[in-house]
């Protein structure tokens, strides 16, 4: 995400609060399990098949450049 954001906007996504996130993952067991699952497995979506169903679907970089308010047009 950071790479695509920087390409599209010329800026970094900004700082994250790693300590706070780590504390929340530790304190709320289910949150930690969920976030670790996203990191390790993810949704494993079939992008090619999804584009057949939704031909106007965009990747993050395209959306940032064309639709988001992160880029001034």
mmCIF file of the N, C-alpha and C atoms, coordinates in Angstrom:
data_MODEL
# 
_entry.id   MODEL 
# 
loop_
_atom_site.group_PDB 
_atom_site.id 
_atom_site.type_symbol 
_atom_site.label_atom_id 
_atom_site.label_alt_id 
_atom_site.label_comp_id 
_atom_site.label_asym_id 
_atom_site.label_entity_id 
_atom_site.label_seq_id 
_atom_site.pdbx_PDB_ins_code 
_atom_site.Cartn_x 
_atom_site.Cartn_y 
_atom_site.Cartn_z 
_atom_site.occupancy 
_atom_site.B_iso_or_equiv 
_atom_site.pdbx_formal_charge 
_atom_site.auth_seq_id 
_atom_site.auth_comp_id 
_atom_site.auth_asym_id 
_atom_site.auth_atom_id 
_atom_site.pdbx_PDB_model_num 
ATOM 1   N N  . UNK A 1 1  ? 0.826   -1.180  0.000   1.00 0.00 ? 1  UNK A N  1 
ATOM 2   C CA . UNK A 1 1  ? 0.000   0.000   0.000   1.00 0.00 ? 1  UNK A CA 1 
ATOM 3   C C  . UNK A 1 1  ? 0.875   1.250   0.000   1.00 0.00 ? 1  UNK A C  1 
ATOM 4   N N  . UNK A 1 2  ? 1.888   1.241   0.846   1.00 0.00 ? 2  UNK A N  1 
ATOM 5   C CA . UNK A 1 2  ? 2.783   2.407   0.937   1.00 0.00 ? 2  UNK A CA 1 
ATOM 6   C C  . UNK A 1 2  ? 3.382   2.738   -0.420  1.00 0.00 ? 2  UNK A C  1 
ATOM 7   N N  . UNK A 1 3  ? 3.850   1.718   -1.128  1.00 0.00 ? 3  UNK A N  1 
ATOM 8   C CA . UNK A 1 3  ? 4.488   1.930   -2.435  1.00 0.00 ? 3  UNK A CA 1 
ATOM 9   C C  . UNK A 1 3  ? 3.509   2.546   -3.435  1.00 0.00 ? 3  UNK A C  1 
ATOM 10  N N  . UNK A 1 4  ? 2.304   1.989   -3.535  1.00 0.00 ? 4  UNK A N  1 
ATOM 11  C CA . UNK A 1 4  ? 1.305   2.496   -4.487  1.00 0.00 ? 4  UNK A CA 1 
ATOM 12  C C  . UNK A 1 4  ? 0.862   3.906   -4.119  1.00 0.00 ? 4  UNK A C  1 
ATOM 13  N N  . UNK A 1 5  ? 0.715   4.162   -2.816  1.00 0.00 ? 5  UNK A N  1 
ATOM 14  C CA . UNK A 1 5  ? 0.312   5.492   -2.358  1.00 0.00 ? 5  UNK A CA 1 
ATOM 15  C C  . UNK A 1 5  ? 1.371   6.520   -2.740  1.00 0.00 ? 5  UNK A C  1 
ATOM 16  N N  . UNK A 1 6  ? 2.631   6.166   -2.548  1.00 0.00 ? 6  UNK A N  1 
ATOM 17  C CA . UNK A 1 6  ? 3.717   7.101   -2.868  1.00 0.00 ? 6  UNK A CA 1 
ATOM 18  C C  . UNK A 1 6  ? 3.805   7.349   -4.373  1.00 0.00 ? 6  UNK A C  1 
ATOM 19  N N  . UNK A 1 7  ? 3.616   6.312   -5.184  1.00 0.00 ? 7  UNK A N  1 
ATOM 20  C CA . UNK A 1 7  ? 3.630   6.477   -6.641  1.00 0.00 ? 7  UNK A CA 1 
ATOM 21  C C  . UNK A 1 7  ? 2.500   7.408   -7.081  1.00 0.00 ? 7  UNK A C  1 
ATOM 22  N N  . UNK A 1 8  ? 1.308   7.203   -6.528  1.00 0.00 ? 8  UNK A N  1 
ATOM 23  C CA . UNK A 1 8  ? 0.134   7.971   -6.964  1.00 0.00 ? 8  UNK A CA 1 
ATOM 24  C C  . UNK A 1 8  ? 0.121   9.399   -6.444  1.00 0.00 ? 8  UNK A C  1 
ATOM 25  N N  . UNK A 1 9  ? 0.598   9.605   -5.209  1.00 0.00 ? 9  UNK A N  1 
ATOM 26  C CA . UNK A 1 9  ? 0.468   10.919  -4.596  1.00 0.00 ? 9  UNK A CA 1 
ATOM 27  C C  . UNK A 1 9  ? 1.781   11.666  -4.434  1.00 0.00 ? 9  UNK A C  1 
ATOM 28  N N  . UNK A 1 10 ? 2.883   10.929  -4.483  1.00 0.00 ? 10 UNK A N  1 
ATOM 29  C CA . UNK A 1 10 ? 4.177   11.543  -4.236  1.00 0.00 ? 10 UNK A CA 1 
ATOM 30  C C  . UNK A 1 10 ? 4.472   11.730  -2.757  1.00 0.00 ? 10 UNK A C  1 
ATOM 31  N N  . UNK A 1 11 ? 3.587   11.203  -1.884  1.00 0.00 ? 11 UNK A N  1 
ATOM 32  C CA . UNK A 1 11 ? 3.741   11.355  -0.443  1.00 0.00 ? 11 UNK A CA 1 
ATOM 33  C C  . UNK A 1 11 ? 3.686   9.989   0.233   1.00 0.00 ? 11 UNK A C  1 
ATOM 34  N N  . UNK A 1 12 ? 4.181   9.945   1.448   1.00 0.00 ? 12 UNK A N  1 
ATOM 35  C CA . UNK A 1 12 ? 4.105   8.741   2.265   1.00 0.00 ? 12 UNK A CA 1 
ATOM 36  C C  . UNK A 1 12 ? 2.711   8.626   2.877   1.00 0.00 ? 12 UNK A C  1 
ATOM 37  N N  . UNK A 1 13 ? 2.334   7.417   3.270   1.00 0.00 ? 13 UNK A N  1 
ATOM 38  C CA . UNK A 1 13 ? 1.043   7.240   3.936   1.00 0.00 ? 13 UNK A CA 1 
ATOM 39  C C  . UNK A 1 13 ? 1.073   7.779   5.360   1.00 0.00 ? 13 UNK A C  1 
ATOM 40  N N  . UNK A 1 14 ? 2.242   8.061   5.860   1.00 0.00 ? 14 UNK A N  1 
ATOM 41  C CA . UNK A 1 14 ? 2.347   8.625   7.198   1.00 0.00 ? 14 UNK A CA 1 
ATOM 42  C C  . UNK A 1 14 ? 2.706   7.574   8.226   1.00 0.00 ? 14 UNK A C  1 
ATOM 43  N N  . UNK A 1 15 ? 2.924   8.042   9.431   1.00 0.00 ? 15 UNK A N  1 
ATOM 44  C CA . UNK A 1 15 ? 3.357   7.160   10.512  1.00 0.00 ? 15 UNK A CA 1 
ATOM 45  C C  . UNK A 1 15 ? 2.212   6.271   10.985  1.00 0.00 ? 15 UNK A C  1 
ATOM 46  N N  . UNK A 1 16 ? 2.594   5.103   11.426  1.00 0.00 ? 16 UNK A N  1 
ATOM 47  C CA . UNK A 1 16 ? 1.625   4.230   12.080  1.00 0.00 ? 16 UNK A CA 1 
ATOM 48  C C  . UNK A 1 16 ? 2.001   4.145   13.547  1.00 0.00 ? 16 UNK A C  1 
ATOM 49  N N  . UNK A 1 17 ? 1.099   3.714   14.330  1.00 0.00 ? 17 UNK A N  1 
ATOM 50  C CA . UNK A 1 17 ? 1.320   3.628   15.759  1.00 0.00 ? 17 UNK A CA 1 
ATOM 51  C C  . UNK A 1 17 ? 1.518   2.169   16.145  1.00 0.00 ? 17 UNK A C  1 
ATOM 52  N N  . UNK A 1 18 ? 2.691   1.653   15.832  1.00 0.00 ? 18 UNK A N  1 
ATOM 53  C CA . UNK A 1 18 ? 3.007   0.245   16.039  1.00 0.00 ? 18 UNK A CA 1 
ATOM 54  C C  . UNK A 1 18 ? 2.857   -0.206  17.477  1.00 0.00 ? 18 UNK A C  1 
ATOM 55  N N  . UNK A 1 19 ? 3.278   0.622   18.416  1.00 0.00 ? 19 UNK A N  1 
ATOM 56  C CA . UNK A 1 19 ? 3.179   0.241   19.824  1.00 0.00 ? 19 UNK A CA 1 
ATOM 57  C C  . UNK A 1 19 ? 1.712   0.077   20.224  1.00 0.00 ? 19 UNK A C  1 
ATOM 58  N N  . UNK A 1 20 ? 0.893   1.047   19.840  1.00 0.00 ? 20 UNK A N  1 
ATOM 59  C CA . UNK A 1 20 ? -0.529  0.983   20.171  1.00 0.00 ? 20 UNK A CA 1 
ATOM 60  C C  . UNK A 1 20 ? -1.181  -0.232  19.510  1.00 0.00 ? 20 UNK A C  1 
ATOM 61  N N  . UNK A 1 21 ? -0.850  -0.456  18.244  1.00 0.00 ? 21 UNK A N  1 
ATOM 62  C CA . UNK A 1 21 ? -1.400  -1.613  17.536  1.00 0.00 ? 21 UNK A CA 1 
ATOM 63  C C  . UNK A 1 21 ? -0.995  -2.918  18.185  1.00 0.00 ? 21 UNK A C  1 
ATOM 64  N N  . UNK A 1 22 ? 0.259   -3.020  18.581  1.00 0.00 ? 22 UNK A N  1 
ATOM 65  C CA . UNK A 1 22 ? 0.742   -4.228  19.251  1.00 0.00 ? 22 UNK A CA 1 
ATOM 66  C C  . UNK A 1 22 ? 0.027   -4.434  20.582  1.00 0.00 ? 22 UNK A C  1 
ATOM 67  N N  . UNK A 1 23 ? -0.172  -3.355  21.314  1.00 0.00 ? 23 UNK A N  1 
ATOM 68  C CA . UNK A 1 23 ? -0.863  -3.456  22.604  1.00 0.00 ? 23 UNK A CA 1 
ATOM 69  C C  . UNK A 1 23 ? -2.310  -3.912  22.402  1.00 0.00 ? 23 UNK A C  1 
ATOM 70  N N  . UNK A 1 24 ? -2.984  -3.370  21.387  1.00 0.00 ? 24 UNK A N  1 
ATOM 71  C CA . UNK A 1 24 ? -4.362  -3.772  21.114  1.00 0.00 ? 24 UNK A CA 1 
ATOM 72  C C  . UNK A 1 24 ? -4.446  -5.241  20.698  1.00 0.00 ? 24 UNK A C  1 
ATOM 73  N N  . UNK A 1 25 ? -3.514  -5.665  19.857  1.00 0.00 ? 25 UNK A N  1 
ATOM 74  C CA . UNK A 1 25 ? -3.493  -7.070  19.434  1.00 0.00 ? 25 UNK A CA 1 
ATOM 75  C C  . UNK A 1 25 ? -3.281  -7.996  20.627  1.00 0.00 ? 25 UNK A C  1 
ATOM 76  N N  . UNK A 1 26 ? -2.457  -7.569  21.565  1.00 0.00 ? 26 UNK A N  1 
ATOM 77  C CA . UNK A 1 26 ? -2.191  -8.375  22.750  1.00 0.00 ? 26 UNK A CA 1 
ATOM 78  C C  . UNK A 1 26 ? -3.403  -8.383  23.682  1.00 0.00 ? 26 UNK A C  1 
ATOM 79  N N  . UNK A 1 27 ? -4.019  -7.208  23.882  1.00 0.00 ? 27 UNK A N  1 
ATOM 80  C CA . UNK A 1 27 ? -5.128  -7.070  24.828  1.00 0.00 ? 27 UNK A CA 1 
ATOM 81  C C  . UNK A 1 27 ? -6.411  -7.717  24.318  1.00 0.00 ? 27 UNK A C  1 
ATOM 82  N N  . UNK A 1 28 ? -6.626  -7.672  23.020  1.00 0.00 ? 28 UNK A N  1 
ATOM 83  C CA . UNK A 1 28 ? -7.859  -8.220  22.432  1.00 0.00 ? 28 UNK A CA 1 
ATOM 84  C C  . UNK A 1 28 ? -7.449  -9.381  21.535  1.00 0.00 ? 28 UNK A C  1 
ATOM 85  N N  . UNK A 1 29 ? -7.491  -10.569 22.098  1.00 0.00 ? 29 UNK A N  1 
ATOM 86  C CA . UNK A 1 29 ? -6.966  -11.756 21.430  1.00 0.00 ? 29 UNK A CA 1 
ATOM 87  C C  . UNK A 1 29 ? -7.548  -11.937 20.026  1.00 0.00 ? 29 UNK A C  1 
ATOM 88  N N  . UNK A 1 30 ? -8.862  -11.779 19.886  1.00 0.00 ? 30 UNK A N  1 
ATOM 89  C CA . UNK A 1 30 ? -9.516  -11.980 18.590  1.00 0.00 ? 30 UNK A CA 1 
ATOM 90  C C  . UNK A 1 30 ? -9.023  -10.981 17.541  1.00 0.00 ? 30 UNK A C  1 
ATOM 91  N N  . UNK A 1 31 ? -8.753  -9.759  17.960  1.00 0.00 ? 31 UNK A N  1 
ATOM 92  C CA . UNK A 1 31 ? -8.224  -8.748  17.042  1.00 0.00 ? 31 UNK A CA 1 
ATOM 93  C C  . UNK A 1 31 ? -6.852  -9.171  16.537  1.00 0.00 ? 31 UNK A C  1 
ATOM 94  N N  . UNK A 1 32 ? -6.024  -9.672  17.437  1.00 0.00 ? 32 UNK A N  1 
ATOM 95  C CA . UNK A 1 32 ? -4.702  -10.153 17.040  1.00 0.00 ? 32 UNK A CA 1 
ATOM 96  C C  . UNK A 1 32 ? -4.785  -11.306 16.062  1.00 0.00 ? 32 UNK A C  1 
ATOM 97  N N  . UNK A 1 33 ? -5.686  -12.245 16.321  1.00 0.00 ? 33 UNK A N  1 
ATOM 98  C CA . UNK A 1 33 ? -5.870  -13.382 15.416  1.00 0.00 ? 33 UNK A CA 1 
ATOM 99  C C  . UNK A 1 33 ? -6.300  -12.895 14.038  1.00 0.00 ? 33 UNK A C  1 
ATOM 100 N N  . UNK A 1 34 ? -7.259  -11.967 13.997  1.00 0.00 ? 34 UNK A N  1 
ATOM 101 C CA . UNK A 1 34 ? -7.765  -11.452 12.727  1.00 0.00 ? 34 UNK A CA 1 
ATOM 102 C C  . UNK A 1 34 ? -6.662  -10.719 11.949  1.00 0.00 ? 34 UNK A C  1 
ATOM 103 N N  . UNK A 1 35 ? -5.946  -9.841  12.607  1.00 0.00 ? 35 UNK A N  1 
ATOM 104 C CA . UNK A 1 35 ? -4.908  -9.073  11.917  1.00 0.00 ? 35 UNK A CA 1 
ATOM 105 C C  . UNK A 1 35 ? -3.766  -9.972  11.443  1.00 0.00 ? 35 UNK A C  1 
ATOM 106 N N  . UNK A 1 36 ? -3.416  -10.959 12.244  1.00 0.00 ? 36 UNK A N  1 
ATOM 107 C CA . UNK A 1 36 ? -2.377  -11.905 11.815  1.00 0.00 ? 36 UNK A CA 1 
ATOM 108 C C  . UNK A 1 36 ? -2.849  -12.709 10.604  1.00 0.00 ? 36 UNK A C  1 
ATOM 109 N N  . UNK A 1 37 ? -4.131  -13.063 10.587  1.00 0.00 ? 37 UNK A N  1 
ATOM 110 C CA . UNK A 1 37 ? -4.677  -13.806 9.440   1.00 0.00 ? 37 UNK A CA 1 
ATOM 111 C C  . UNK A 1 37 ? -4.598  -12.950 8.172   1.00 0.00 ? 37 UNK A C  1 
ATOM 112 N N  . UNK A 1 38 ? -5.001  -11.684 8.267   1.00 0.00 ? 38 UNK A N  1 
ATOM 113 C CA . UNK A 1 38 ? -4.894  -10.795 7.101   1.00 0.00 ? 38 UNK A CA 1 
ATOM 114 C C  . UNK A 1 38 ? -3.448  -10.690 6.635   1.00 0.00 ? 38 UNK A C  1 
ATOM 115 N N  . UNK A 1 39 ? -2.508  -10.573 7.567   1.00 0.00 ? 39 UNK A N  1 
ATOM 116 C CA . UNK A 1 39 ? -1.093  -10.465 7.224   1.00 0.00 ? 39 UNK A CA 1 
ATOM 117 C C  . UNK A 1 39 ? -0.578  -11.749 6.575   1.00 0.00 ? 39 UNK A C  1 
ATOM 118 N N  . UNK A 1 40 ? -0.935  -12.896 7.137   1.00 0.00 ? 40 UNK A N  1 
ATOM 119 C CA . UNK A 1 40 ? -0.359  -14.170 6.701   1.00 0.00 ? 40 UNK A CA 1 
ATOM 120 C C  . UNK A 1 40 ? -1.087  -14.815 5.528   1.00 0.00 ? 40 UNK A C  1 
ATOM 121 N N  . UNK A 1 41 ? -2.409  -14.719 5.492   1.00 0.00 ? 41 UNK A N  1 
ATOM 122 C CA . UNK A 1 41 ? -3.186  -15.386 4.449   1.00 0.00 ? 41 UNK A CA 1 
ATOM 123 C C  . UNK A 1 41 ? -3.927  -14.422 3.548   1.00 0.00 ? 41 UNK A C  1 
ATOM 124 N N  . UNK A 1 42 ? -4.568  -13.465 4.130   1.00 0.00 ? 42 UNK A N  1 
ATOM 125 C CA . UNK A 1 42 ? -5.368  -12.524 3.353   1.00 0.00 ? 42 UNK A CA 1 
ATOM 126 C C  . UNK A 1 42 ? -6.581  -13.191 2.740   1.00 0.00 ? 42 UNK A C  1 
ATOM 127 N N  . UNK A 1 43 ? -7.262  -12.448 1.928   1.00 0.00 ? 43 UNK A N  1 
ATOM 128 C CA . UNK A 1 43 ? -8.497  -12.955 1.331   1.00 0.00 ? 43 UNK A CA 1 
ATOM 129 C C  . UNK A 1 43 ? -8.248  -13.865 0.140   1.00 0.00 ? 43 UNK A C  1 
ATOM 130 N N  . UNK A 1 44 ? -7.073  -13.776 -0.459  1.00 0.00 ? 44 UNK A N  1 
ATOM 131 C CA . UNK A 1 44 ? -6.706  -14.598 -1.609  1.00 0.00 ? 44 UNK A CA 1 
ATOM 132 C C  . UNK A 1 44 ? -7.763  -14.507 -2.717  1.00 0.00 ? 44 UNK A C  1 
ATOM 133 N N  . UNK A 1 45 ? -8.151  -13.297 -3.032  1.00 0.00 ? 45 UNK A N  1 
ATOM 134 C CA . UNK A 1 45 ? -9.155  -13.066 -4.065  1.00 0.00 ? 45 UNK A CA 1 
ATOM 135 C C  . UNK A 1 45 ? -8.594  -13.374 -5.449  1.00 0.00 ? 45 UNK A C  1 
ATOM 136 N N  . UNK A 1 46 ? -9.445  -13.891 -6.308  1.00 0.00 ? 46 UNK A N  1 
ATOM 137 C CA . UNK A 1 46 ? -9.081  -14.153 -7.706  1.00 0.00 ? 46 UNK A CA 1 
ATOM 138 C C  . UNK A 1 46 ? -9.373  -12.878 -8.499  1.00 0.00 ? 46 UNK A C  1 
ATOM 139 N N  . UNK A 1 47 ? -8.371  -12.021 -8.628  1.00 0.00 ? 47 UNK A N  1 
ATOM 140 C CA . UNK A 1 47 ? -8.543  -10.706 -9.252  1.00 0.00 ? 47 UNK A CA 1 
ATOM 141 C C  . UNK A 1 47 ? -9.004  -10.830 -10.698 1.00 0.00 ? 47 UNK A C  1 
ATOM 142 N N  . UNK A 1 48 ? -8.478  -11.777 -11.441 1.00 0.00 ? 48 UNK A N  1 
ATOM 143 C CA . UNK A 1 48 ? -8.879  -11.963 -12.839 1.00 0.00 ? 48 UNK A CA 1 
ATOM 144 C C  . UNK A 1 48 ? -10.358 -12.272 -12.932 1.00 0.00 ? 48 UNK A C  1 
ATOM 145 N N  . UNK A 1 49 ? -10.843 -13.160 -12.081 1.00 0.00 ? 49 UNK A N  1 
ATOM 146 C CA . UNK A 1 49 ? -12.268 -13.523 -12.083 1.00 0.00 ? 49 UNK A CA 1 
ATOM 147 C C  . UNK A 1 49 ? -13.127 -12.347 -11.633 1.00 0.00 ? 49 UNK A C  1 
ATOM 148 N N  . UNK A 1 50 ? -12.668 -11.617 -10.627 1.00 0.00 ? 50 UNK A N  1 
ATOM 149 C CA . UNK A 1 50 ? -13.422 -10.457 -10.160 1.00 0.00 ? 50 UNK A CA 1 
ATOM 150 C C  . UNK A 1 50 ? -13.531 -9.382  -11.237 1.00 0.00 ? 50 UNK A C  1 
ATOM 151 N N  . UNK A 1 51 ? -12.474 -9.198  -12.035 1.00 0.00 ? 51 UNK A N  1 
ATOM 152 C CA . UNK A 1 51 ? -12.530 -8.205  -13.112 1.00 0.00 ? 51 UNK A CA 1 
ATOM 153 C C  . UNK A 1 51 ? -13.492 -8.619  -14.209 1.00 0.00 ? 51 UNK A C  1 
ATOM 154 N N  . UNK A 1 52 ? -13.726 -9.920  -14.380 1.00 0.00 ? 52 UNK A N  1 
ATOM 155 C CA . UNK A 1 52 ? -14.740 -10.383 -15.333 1.00 0.00 ? 52 UNK A CA 1 
ATOM 156 C C  . UNK A 1 52 ? -16.139 -9.993  -14.842 1.00 0.00 ? 52 UNK A C  1 
ATOM 157 N N  . UNK A 1 53 ? -16.347 -10.115 -13.543 1.00 0.00 ? 53 UNK A N  1 
ATOM 158 C CA . UNK A 1 53 ? -17.645 -9.786  -12.945 1.00 0.00 ? 53 UNK A CA 1 
ATOM 159 C C  . UNK A 1 53 ? -17.830 -8.278  -12.844 1.00 0.00 ? 53 UNK A C  1 
ATOM 160 N N  . UNK A 1 54 ? -16.762 -7.578  -12.483 1.00 0.00 ? 54 UNK A N  1 
ATOM 161 C CA . UNK A 1 54 ? -16.789 -6.117  -12.288 1.00 0.00 ? 54 UNK A CA 1 
ATOM 162 C C  . UNK A 1 54 ? -15.699 -5.486  -13.143 1.00 0.00 ? 54 UNK A C  1 
ATOM 163 N N  . UNK A 1 55 ? -15.960 -5.293  -14.435 1.00 0.00 ? 55 UNK A N  1 
ATOM 164 C CA . UNK A 1 55 ? -14.903 -4.798  -15.338 1.00 0.00 ? 55 UNK A CA 1 
ATOM 165 C C  . UNK A 1 55 ? -14.364 -3.414  -14.975 1.00 0.00 ? 55 UNK A C  1 
ATOM 166 N N  . UNK A 1 56 ? -15.108 -2.628  -14.223 1.00 0.00 ? 56 UNK A N  1 
ATOM 167 C CA . UNK A 1 56 ? -14.652 -1.292  -13.841 1.00 0.00 ? 56 UNK A CA 1 
ATOM 168 C C  . UNK A 1 56 ? -13.841 -1.294  -12.545 1.00 0.00 ? 56 UNK A C  1 
ATOM 169 N N  . UNK A 1 57 ? -13.583 -2.477  -11.993 1.00 0.00 ? 57 UNK A N  1 
ATOM 170 C CA . UNK A 1 57 ? -12.822 -2.571  -10.755 1.00 0.00 ? 57 UNK A CA 1 
ATOM 171 C C  . UNK A 1 57 ? -11.421 -1.992  -10.962 1.00 0.00 ? 57 UNK A C  1 
ATOM 172 N N  . UNK A 1 58 ? -10.953 -1.225  -9.973  1.00 0.00 ? 58 UNK A N  1 
ATOM 173 C CA . UNK A 1 58 ? -9.637  -0.582  -10.070 1.00 0.00 ? 58 UNK A CA 1 
ATOM 174 C C  . UNK A 1 58 ? -8.692  -1.136  -9.020  1.00 0.00 ? 58 UNK A C  1 
ATOM 175 N N  . UNK A 1 59 ? -7.404  -1.074  -9.323  1.00 0.00 ? 59 UNK A N  1 
ATOM 176 C CA . UNK A 1 59 ? -6.424  -1.366  -8.290  1.00 0.00 ? 59 UNK A CA 1 
ATOM 177 C C  . UNK A 1 59 ? -6.231  -0.094  -7.462  1.00 0.00 ? 59 UNK A C  1 
ATOM 178 N N  . UNK A 1 60 ? -5.502  -0.213  -6.363  1.00 0.00 ? 60 UNK A N  1 
ATOM 179 C CA . UNK A 1 60 ? -5.342  0.919   -5.451  1.00 0.00 ? 60 UNK A CA 1 
ATOM 180 C C  . UNK A 1 60 ? -4.719  2.125   -6.130  1.00 0.00 ? 60 UNK A C  1 
ATOM 181 N N  . UNK A 1 61 ? -3.676  1.908   -6.893  1.00 0.00 ? 61 UNK A N  1 
ATOM 182 C CA . UNK A 1 61 ? -2.986  3.029   -7.545  1.00 0.00 ? 61 UNK A CA 1 
ATOM 183 C C  . UNK A 1 61 ? -3.910  3.786   -8.493  1.00 0.00 ? 61 UNK A C  1 
ATOM 184 N N  . UNK A 1 62 ? -4.675  3.069   -9.297  1.00 0.00 ? 62 UNK A N  1 
ATOM 185 C CA . UNK A 1 62 ? -5.608  3.712   -10.231 1.00 0.00 ? 62 UNK A CA 1 
ATOM 186 C C  . UNK A 1 62 ? -6.681  4.485   -9.476  1.00 0.00 ? 62 UNK A C  1 
ATOM 187 N N  . UNK A 1 63 ? -7.233  3.869   -8.425  1.00 0.00 ? 63 UNK A N  1 
ATOM 188 C CA . UNK A 1 63 ? -8.257  4.551   -7.633  1.00 0.00 ? 63 UNK A CA 1 
ATOM 189 C C  . UNK A 1 63 ? -7.699  5.828   -7.015  1.00 0.00 ? 63 UNK A C  1 
ATOM 190 N N  . UNK A 1 64 ? -6.498  5.743   -6.446  1.00 0.00 ? 64 UNK A N  1 
ATOM 191 C CA . UNK A 1 64 ? -5.895  6.924   -5.845  1.00 0.00 ? 64 UNK A CA 1 
ATOM 192 C C  . UNK A 1 64 ? -5.749  8.050   -6.862  1.00 0.00 ? 64 UNK A C  1 
ATOM 193 N N  . UNK A 1 65 ? -5.291  7.695   -8.063  1.00 0.00 ? 65 UNK A N  1 
ATOM 194 C CA . UNK A 1 65 ? -5.033  8.712   -9.091  1.00 0.00 ? 65 UNK A CA 1 
ATOM 195 C C  . UNK A 1 65 ? -6.309  9.294   -9.688  1.00 0.00 ? 65 UNK A C  1 
ATOM 196 N N  . UNK A 1 66 ? -7.385  8.502   -9.746  1.00 0.00 ? 66 UNK A N  1 
ATOM 197 C CA . UNK A 1 66 ? -8.560  8.948   -10.486 1.00 0.00 ? 66 UNK A CA 1 
ATOM 198 C C  . UNK A 1 66 ? -9.781  9.300   -9.631  1.00 0.00 ? 66 UNK A C  1 
ATOM 199 N N  . UNK A 1 67 ? -9.912  8.717   -8.468  1.00 0.00 ? 67 UNK A N  1 
ATOM 200 C CA . UNK A 1 67 ? -11.152 8.895   -7.689  1.00 0.00 ? 67 UNK A CA 1 
ATOM 201 C C  . UNK A 1 67 ? -10.958 9.480   -6.294  1.00 0.00 ? 67 UNK A C  1 
ATOM 202 N N  . UNK A 1 68 ? -9.812  9.258   -5.693  1.00 0.00 ? 68 UNK A N  1 
ATOM 203 C CA . UNK A 1 68 ? -9.632  9.651   -4.302  1.00 0.00 ? 68 UNK A CA 1 
ATOM 204 C C  . UNK A 1 68 ? -9.416  11.161  -4.155  1.00 0.00 ? 68 UNK A C  1 
ATOM 205 N N  . UNK A 1 69 ? -9.544  11.604  -2.939  1.00 0.00 ? 69 UNK A N  1 
ATOM 206 C CA . UNK A 1 69 ? -9.250  13.007  -2.633  1.00 0.00 ? 69 UNK A CA 1 
ATOM 207 C C  . UNK A 1 69 ? -7.808  13.195  -2.175  1.00 0.00 ? 69 UNK A C  1 
ATOM 208 N N  . UNK A 1 70 ? -7.009  12.136  -2.238  1.00 0.00 ? 70 UNK A N  1 
ATOM 209 C CA . UNK A 1 70 ? -5.600  12.230  -1.847  1.00 0.00 ? 70 UNK A CA 1 
ATOM 210 C C  . UNK A 1 70 ? -4.778  12.929  -2.922  1.00 0.00 ? 70 UNK A C  1 
ATOM 211 N N  . UNK A 1 71 ? -5.272  12.923  -4.157  1.00 0.00 ? 71 UNK A N  1 
ATOM 212 C CA . UNK A 1 71 ? -4.561  13.537  -5.268  1.00 0.00 ? 71 UNK A CA 1 
ATOM 213 C C  . UNK A 1 71 ? -5.371  14.729  -5.749  1.00 0.00 ? 71 UNK A C  1 
ATOM 214 N N  . UNK A 1 72 ? -4.724  15.887  -5.850  1.00 0.00 ? 72 UNK A N  1 
ATOM 215 C CA . UNK A 1 72 ? -5.419  17.061  -6.386  1.00 0.00 ? 72 UNK A CA 1 
ATOM 216 C C  . UNK A 1 72 ? -5.429  16.979  -7.894  1.00 0.00 ? 72 UNK A C  1 
ATOM 217 N N  . UNK A 1 73 ? -6.602  17.170  -8.485  1.00 0.00 ? 73 UNK A N  1 
ATOM 218 C CA . UNK A 1 73 ? -6.733  17.108  -9.945  1.00 0.00 ? 73 UNK A CA 1 
ATOM 219 C C  . UNK A 1 73 ? -7.057  18.486  -10.474 1.00 0.00 ? 73 UNK A C  1 
# 
